[in-house]
Amino acid sequence: MVPPAPATTVPTTAARTPASLLAGGLWSLFGPPAPFWLGGVLGLLAAVGLGIVL
């Protein structure tokens, strides 16, 4: 039997709220692709940073 998934916790909600507001602001100012471009760029930067550390 699989245990139920935990309920949303306060830290998770606290992290999602600013991210949602930022994405909404980018969407409003620059259009629907903007949050996705930001996510892609941040992902590439994270990969480069990981490559430097390793």
C-alpha positions as CSV (number, residue, x, y, z in Angstrom):
1,M,0.0,0.0,0.0
2,V,1.4,3.4,-1.0
3,P,1.2,6.2,1.7
4,P,-0.6,9.4,0.7
5,A,1.4,12.3,-0.6
6,P,2.1,15.0,2.1
7,A,0.0,18.1,2.0
8,T,1.5,21.4,0.8
9,T,3.7,22.9,3.5
10,V,4.3,26.5,4.4
11,P,7.9,26.6,3.0
12,T,6.7,25.3,-0.4
13,T,3.9,27.8,-0.5
14,A,6.3,30.6,0.5
15,A,8.6,29.7,-2.4
16,R,5.9,29.4,-5.0
17,T,4.1,32.7,-4.3
18,P,7.0,35.1,-5.2
19,A,7.9,32.9,-8.2
20,S,4.3,33.1,-9.4
21,L,4.2,36.8,-9.0
22,L,7.4,37.2,-10.9
23,A,6.2,35.0,-13.7
24,G,2.9,36.9,-13.8
25,G,4.7,40.2,-14.0
26,L,7.0,39.0,-16.8
27,W,3.9,37.6,-18.6
28,S,2.1,40.9,-18.4
29,L,5.1,43.1,-19.3
30,F,6.8,41.0,-22.1
31,G,4.2,38.4,-23.1
32,P,3.6,34.7,-22.6
33,P,7.1,33.4,-23.7
34,A,9.0,35.6,-21.1
35,P,8.7,33.4,-18.0
36,F,9.7,30.3,-20.1
37,W,12.8,32.1,-21.5
38,L,13.8,33.2,-18.0
39,G,13.4,29.6,-16.8
40,G,15.5,28.4,-19.7
41,V,18.3,30.9,-19.2
42,L,18.4,30.2,-15.4
43,G,18.6,26.5,-16.2
44,L,21.5,27.0,-18.5
45,L,23.3,29.2,-15.9
46,A,22.7,26.5,-13.3
47,A,24.2,23.9,-15.7
48,V,27.3,26.1,-16.4
49,G,27.7,26.7,-12.6
50,L,27.5,23.0,-11.9
51,G,30.0,22.3,-14.6
52,I,32.4,24.8,-13.0
53,V,31.9,23.4,-9.5
54,L,32.5,19.8,-10.7
